[in-house]
Amino acid sequence: MASLSSRKQRAAYLYVAPAALMVGIFLILPMLYTTMLAFTDWNGMTAPAFIGLANFYKLVTDANFLHPFANTLKWMVLGVVLPVGLGFFFAYAISGLKGAKLMQICIYVPATISASAAGIVFGFVLRNEGVLNIVLDAIGLGALKVNWLYVQPYNTYAMIGAYTWQATGINVMIFLVGLQGLPKEPLEAATLDGARGWVLATKVIIPMLMPYVVIASLLAVINSFKVFDTIWVMTGGGPARMSETLAVTMYKEGFANFRMGYASAVAVVISALSLLFSYFYMRNMLARESQA
């Protein structure tokens, strides 16, 4: 029996080995290499020179670092709250309705469009002489016209809006799966007790959907930290780096200024922020579930 068990265990390791090897080569090794480069001065051509914490010291003392850092935090918060919140709202609203399949398709279609294409479309709509300002003029609201892509903070919020338009559909699908799997007994009991609408959603359904909320939120956090295409296409981080995020800073420093060591330090900061947020969020959610 022991021999049979050990053979099965070895077989299981063999099945897992290809995936583990891929993760090691294409994820863990690049992360370790990037972390190592963060402590060097490297232009991508000559040999890296070890400089210790100099890149991180420059980060925290660089006046140009403040706006990308603040914008990244905005993306982290709004890039989670809006897509996840709207995803639940639409999923709850259309669940069980006639024509729900068609609505699901309409909501999900933006997720199939590339971020660059979406950025181009929204850039056309939101530029100074774009569709939105033309419509505002046409309906007598010309006083509300703004150069949406070149005035802070409107440009950041405009890009978050474009991202939300794309990301909401995925969250709708996540929550629809969760809603379809909910047990009927607690819902029927809550309904008999008089729970309806908002009360039923917040007091009964959302707590039961918490595993799906955690999944959707963590995916949204990771995606909001690495958003690049939308920002690069719509504003390029401008004007004067005012709409730049850490992901854009990393690209500019690495591939425009050829300061690979400094760009690697920015990448380490992005990863650390993402891991810290995910850790504390997961710990908080798991603590709530254990109390429940």
C-alpha positions as CSV (number, residue, x, y, z in Angstrom):
1,M,0.0,0.0,0.0
2,A,2.8,2.4,0.9
3,S,4.5,1.6,-2.4
4,L,1.2,2.3,-4.3
5,S,0.7,5.5,-2.4
6,S,4.2,6.7,-3.2
7,R,3.8,5.9,-6.9
8,K,0.6,7.9,-7.0
9,Q,2.3,10.8,-5.2
10,R,5.2,10.8,-7.7
11,A,2.7,10.6,-10.5
12,A,0.9,13.7,-9.1
13,Y,4.2,15.6,-8.9
14,L,4.8,14.7,-12.6
15,Y,1.4,16.1,-13.6
16,V,2.1,19.3,-11.7
17,A,5.8,19.7,-12.8
18,P,5.2,21.3,-16.2
19,A,3.0,24.0,-14.8
20,A,5.4,24.6,-11.9
21,L,8.3,24.8,-14.3
22,M,6.5,27.3,-16.4
23,V,5.7,29.5,-13.3
24,G,9.3,29.2,-12.2
25,I,10.8,30.2,-15.5
26,F,8.3,32.9,-16.6
27,L,7.2,34.4,-13.3
28,I,9.5,33.7,-10.3
29,L,12.8,34.0,-12.1
30,P,11.9,37.3,-13.8
31,M,10.6,38.6,-10.5
32,L,13.9,37.7,-8.7
33,Y,16.0,39.2,-11.6
34,T,14.0,42.4,-11.5
35,T,14.4,42.7,-7.8
36,M,18.2,42.2,-8.2
37,L,18.3,44.9,-10.9
38,A,16.5,47.3,-8.6
39,F,19.7,47.6,-6.6
40,T,21.9,48.4,-9.6
41,D,22.6,51.2,-12.0
42,W,22.0,49.7,-15.5
43,N,21.3,51.3,-18.9
44,G,20.5,48.0,-20.6
45,M,23.7,47.8,-22.5
46,T,26.7,47.9,-20.1
47,A,27.1,45.6,-17.1
48,P,24.9,46.4,-14.1
49,A,26.7,48.2,-11.3
50,F,25.5,47.6,-7.7
51,I,24.4,50.8,-6.0
52,G,22.5,49.4,-3.0
53,L,19.3,51.4,-2.0
54,A,20.1,54.4,-4.2
55,N,17.3,53.8,-6.6
56,F,14.7,53.5,-3.8
57,Y,16.1,56.6,-2.1
58,K,15.8,58.5,-5.4
59,L,12.2,57.3,-5.7
60,V,11.1,58.7,-2.3
61,T,12.9,62.0,-2.8
62,D,11.9,62.5,-6.5
63,A,9.3,65.3,-6.8
64,N,8.1,63.6,-10.0
65,F,7.2,60.4,-8.1
66,L,4.4,62.0,-6.1
67,H,1.8,62.3,-8.9
68,P,2.3,58.8,-10.3
69,F,2.1,57.4,-6.8
70,A,-1.1,59.3,-6.0
71,N,-2.6,58.4,-9.4
72,T,-1.8,54.7,-8.8
73,L,-3.7,54.9,-5.4
74,K,-6.7,56.4,-7.2
75,W,-6.6,53.6,-9.8
76,M,-6.3,51.0,-7.0
77,V,-9.4,52.3,-5.2
78,L,-11.6,53.4,-8.1
79,G,-10.4,50.5,-10.3
80,V,-11.8,48.1,-7.7
81,V,-14.9,49.9,-6.4
82,L,-16.4,50.9,-9.8
83,P,-15.9,47.7,-11.9
84,V,-16.7,45.4,-9.0
85,G,-19.6,47.5,-7.7
86,L,-21.2,48.0,-11.1
87,G,-20.5,44.3,-11.9
88,F,-22.6,43.2,-8.9
89,F,-25.3,45.8,-9.6
90,F,-25.8,44.7,-13.2
91,A,-25.6,41.0,-12.3
92,Y,-28.2,41.4,-9.6
93,A,-30.4,43.6,-11.8
94,I,-30.5,41.3,-14.8
95,S,-30.5,38.0,-13.0
96,G,-33.6,36.1,-13.8
97,L,-35.0,38.7,-16.2
98,K,-36.3,37.8,-19.7
99,G,-33.6,38.7,-22.2
100,A,-30.9,38.4,-19.6
101,K,-28.6,36.5,-22.1
102,L,-28.7,39.4,-24.6
103,M,-28.0,41.9,-21.8
104,Q,-25.0,39.8,-20.6
105,I,-23.6,39.8,-24.1
106,C,-24.0,43.6,-24.4
107,I,-22.3,44.2,-21.1
108,Y,-19.5,41.7,-21.8
109,V,-18.6,42.9,-25.3
110,P,-16.4,45.7,-24.1
111,A,-14.2,43.2,-22.3
112,T,-13.4,41.6,-25.7
113,I,-12.0,44.9,-27.1
114,S,-8.3,45.6,-26.6
115,A,-7.4,48.3,-24.1
116,S,-5.6,50.2,-26.8
117,A,-8.6,50.2,-29.1
118,A,-10.8,51.3,-26.2
119,G,-8.4,54.1,-25.4
120,I,-8.5,55.4,-28.9
121,V,-12.3,55.4,-28.9
122,F,-12.5,57.2,-25.6
123,G,-9.8,59.6,-26.7
124,F,-11.9,60.5,-29.7
125,V,-14.9,61.1,-27.5
126,L,-13.2,63.1,-24.8
127,R,-10.6,65.2,-26.6
128,N,-11.1,69.0,-26.6
129,E,-13.1,69.0,-29.9
130,G,-14.5,65.5,-29.2
131,V,-18.0,64.0,-29.3
132,L,-18.7,64.8,-25.6
133,N,-18.0,68.5,-25.9
134,I,-19.9,68.7,-29.2
135,V,-22.9,67.2,-27.5
136,L,-22.6,69.5,-24.5
137,D,-22.6,72.5,-26.9
138,A,-25.6,71.1,-28.8
139,I,-27.8,70.8,-25.7
140,G,-26.9,74.2,-24.3
141,L,-24.4,73.0,-21.7
142,G,-21.3,74.5,-23.3
143,A,-20.3,75.9,-20.0
144,L,-19.5,72.4,-18.8
145,K,-17.0,71.8,-21.6
146,V,-13.5,70.7,-20.4
147,N,-10.4,69.5,-22.1
148,W,-11.0,66.2,-20.5
149,L,-7.7,64.6,-21.4
150,Y,-5.4,67.5,-20.4
151,V,-6.9,68.8,-17.2
152,Q,-6.1,67.2,-13.9
153,P,-7.9,65.3,-12.3
154,Y,-10.5,65.0,-15.1
155,N,-8.0,63.0,-17.3
156,T,-7.3,60.4,-14.6
157,Y,-11.1,60.0,-13.9
158,A,-11.8,59.8,-17.7
159,M,-9.3,57.0,-18.1
160,I,-10.7,55.2,-15.1
161,G,-14.1,55.5,-16.7
162,A,-12.7,53.9,-19.9
163,Y,-11.2,51.1,-17.9
164,T,-14.4,50.6,-15.9
165,W,-16.4,50.3,-19.2
166,Q,-14.1,47.4,-20.2
167,A,-13.7,45.7,-16.8
168,T,-17.3,45.7,-15.6
169,G,-18.4,42.8,-18.0
170,I,-16.0,40.3,-16.5
171,N,-17.2,41.1,-13.0
172,V,-20.8,40.7,-14.1
173,M,-20.0,37.2,-15.3
174,I,-18.3,36.3,-12.0
175,F,-21.3,37.5,-10.0
176,L,-23.8,35.8,-12.3
177,V,-22.1,32.5,-11.6
178,G,-22.3,33.2,-7.9
179,L,-25.9,34.2,-8.0
180,Q,-26.9,31.1,-9.9
181,G,-25.2,28.9,-7.3
182,L,-26.9,30.5,-4.2
183,P,-29.1,28.2,-2.2
184,K,-32.8,29.1,-2.4
185,E,-33.8,28.4,1.2
186,P,-32.1,31.4,2.8
187,L,-33.3,33.7,0.1
188,E,-36.9,32.5,0.5
189,A,-36.7,32.8,4.2
190,A,-35.3,36.4,4.0
191,T,-38.1,37.3,1.5
192,L,-40.8,35.9,3.8
193,D,-39.3,38.0,6.6
194,G,-39.8,41.1,4.5
195,A,-36.4,41.6,3.0
196,R,-36.6,43.2,-0.5
197,G,-34.4,45.1,-2.9
198,W,-31.4,46.8,-1.4
199,V,-31.8,45.2,2.1
200,L,-32.0,41.7,0.6
201,A,-28.9,42.5,-1.6
202,T,-26.7,43.9,1.2
203,K,-27.8,41.9,4.2
204,V,-28.3,38.5,2.6
205,I,-26.9,38.1,-1.0
206,I,-23.6,40.0,-0.7
207,P,-22.5,38.1,2.4
208,M,-23.3,34.8,0.7
209,L,-21.4,36.0,-2.4
210,M,-18.3,37.0,-0.4
211,P,-16.0,34.4,-2.0
212,Y,-16.9,35.9,-5.4
213,V,-16.4,39.4,-4.1
214,V,-12.9,38.4,-2.9
215,I,-12.0,36.9,-6.3
216,A,-13.4,39.9,-8.3
217,S,-11.7,42.4,-6.0
218,L,-8.3,40.7,-6.1
219,L,-8.4,40.5,-9.9
220,A,-9.4,44.2,-10.0
221,V,-6.5,45.2,-7.7
222,I,-3.9,43.3,-9.8
223,N,-5.3,44.7,-13.1
224,S,-5.5,48.3,-11.8
225,F,-1.8,48.2,-10.8
226,K,-0.7,47.1,-14.2
227,V,-3.0,49.3,-16.4
228,F,-0.8,50.8,-19.1
229,D,-2.3,50.6,-22.6
230,T,-5.3,52.8,-21.8
231,I,-3.2,55.5,-20.1
232,W,-0.5,55.5,-22.8
233,V,-3.0,55.8,-25.7
234,M,-5.2,58.4,-24.1
235,T,-2.7,60.8,-22.5
236,G,0.7,59.2,-22.5
237,G,0.8,60.2,-18.8
238,G,0.6,63.9,-19.6
239,P,0.4,66.7,-19.5
240,A,3.6,67.2,-17.5
241,R,3.3,63.6,-16.0
242,M,0.1,64.7,-14.2
243,S,-1.9,61.6,-15.2
244,E,1.0,59.2,-15.1
245,T,0.9,56.0,-12.9
246,L,3.7,53.9,-11.6
247,A,3.3,51.5,-14.5
248,V,3.8,54.3,-17.0
249,T,6.7,55.7,-15.0
250,M,8.3,52.2,-15.1
251,Y,8.0,52.1,-18.9
252,K,9.3,55.6,-19.4
253,E,12.3,55.2,-17.1
254,G,13.2,51.8,-18.5
255,F,12.5,52.1,-22.3
256,A,12.7,55.9,-22.9
257,N,15.4,57.0,-20.4
258,F,17.3,53.6,-20.4
259,R,17.5,53.6,-16.6
260,M,16.7,50.0,-16.1
261,G,17.8,49.8,-12.5
262,Y,15.5,52.7,-11.6
263,A,12.6,51.2,-13.6
264,S,13.1,47.9,-11.8
265,A,12.9,49.7,-8.4
266,V,9.5,51.1,-9.6
267,A,8.4,47.6,-10.5
268,V,9.4,46.3,-7.1
269,V,7.3,49.1,-5.5
270,I,4.3,48.2,-7.7
271,S,4.6,44.6,-6.7
272,A,5.0,45.4,-3.0
273,L,1.9,47.7,-3.0
274,S,-0.1,45.0,-4.8
275,L,1.0,42.2,-2.4
276,L,0.4,44.4,0.7
277,F,-3.1,45.4,-0.4
278,S,-4.0,41.8,-1.3
279,Y,-2.6,40.4,2.0
280,F,-4.5,42.8,4.2
281,Y,-7.7,42.6,2.1
282,M,-7.6,38.8,2.2
283,R,-6.8,38.7,6.0
284,N,-9.8,41.1,6.6
285,M,-12.2,39.0,4.4
286,L,-11.1,35.7,6.0
287,A,-11.5,37.2,9.5
288,R,-15.0,38.3,8.6
289,E,-15.9,34.9,7.2
290,S,-14.6,33.1,10.3
291,Q,-16.6,35.4,12.6
292,A,-19.7,34.7,10.5
